């Protein structure tokens, strides 16, 4: 029986990594329960498989396969367009569940997170297997998706552990178990080691992660660079990478989404662009930032980008002020003989809204009214996602107005 003292020696630090199983495909099954036992693939709008459920993987389908090949070889597979708003919504719900167990969370990607449990060891009595199982069961019960969890001393070890038993896996690697665990990991499967570096290592006789950590540090410094040296220590259980709790405010904000089917209809294109603009500015306000430089772009079916740069006379966080300008710029880059598959927007020259200075766009009263308006819109959309949208997005909404959806037509 492991004593508390021994448990502490085995856990000088504790990192949990959670990785959702075939996340996009799993989300599709959440909203369409009849797909639960069917093979599902997402990515129809891109022409390649972006997510493959495990039933489909057993058929031999892999991420990156061409959709046309999947349709031909596996007619029984259900192929869906990606629904990124849905995936983000479920991802946010998962983060809220994780926050019940730990307040030190790094959202590494839409379907992956790291948790720092180091200071919670005594609280959980170092029963990390039980904790991992509890988190997994809670997510499965509340969100109806499965996740795989890895728990170890460093981010690198935890990430390797989460992939060790997929799907719906749980792997806990304590300090005294590291060498045995690393002996099972091929060097090319180590997080942070690319194909080129892996090939170099194999030529040097390093075939497993254990082979790598068995090398003398002078050998490592002779043949490798800083990223590999840091990975070397992380694999040995020495924490180099901390949990990133709060990301720095971004230098730019980008929103882009592919739609299906491709179209020449400028009204539909404008509608999709409007949705991306609203999303980007919503994030801008959430971060308490302003912008005075915008790039809009449309992407053709041949993957050609047509773009326009818009320099604003003052900083703003309110898209209603600039839609007329955006319409003019869209008409300039739109070519009616081409089909389009995506739109996007990039917000640049970001600065804190605390530094706002009213300039020449409108009078202070209009600025105050817009601020009040958007505060209410953001509050409602936070509680009921996408409940309020502009009338410009009518052409991307089924039946133009769904029950519970309000379209805003506001003149400024």
Order of alpha helices (4+ residues) and beta strands (2+ residues): alpha-beta-alpha-beta-beta-alpha-alpha-beta-alpha-beta-beta-alpha-beta-alpha-beta-alpha-alpha-alpha-alpha-alpha-beta-alpha-beta-beta-alpha-beta-beta-alpha-beta-beta
